[in-house]
Amino acid sequence: MPSPAPRFAEDETVVREHGWPEPQRRRPPVRPTPPPRRRRSPRDGSWLVLGALGLALGAAAAIWYLSLNRSSPPARLEVPRVVGKPEAVAVRQLTTKGFSVRAIEKPGNAAAGIVFSQRPAPASTIARGATVTIRVANGQKP
């Protein structure tokens, strides 16, 4: 009688005369070994700390530099001359400079809508936001 066919490839080599495979010791499965743990040096985090410190110093320097170049607007300004200009142009020029404007229509020696006097006088220095009064001709002669 022929011997039975081996069931596993490992059985082929150890089949004895009785036809059965010889018992073999099983080897435990091979597990991959984890890589050895690397000891952390105290200097490993120092680059991160130094980088963060450098960024903080750079930001502080930028803020300081930008604050030097920013000057506050002057508290007192010179009043521009607006006599002889149309009312809309005079009001725009004065408000752009930072003044409040009070326009009064009166009879004057100018064409209608033209500024014929202003107070305070041109070239005088007054506080920012102060009121400049302009008199605008209404088309009637005084």
Secondary structure as UniProt FT lines:
FT   HELIX           9..14
FT   TURN            17..18
FT   TURN            42..45
FT   HELIX           46..69
FT   STRAND          76..78
FT   TURN            83..84
FT   HELIX           87..97
FT   STRAND          100..106
FT   TURN            112..113
FT   STRAND          114..119
FT   TURN            122..123
FT   STRAND          125..127
FT   TURN            128..129
FT   STRAND          131..137
//
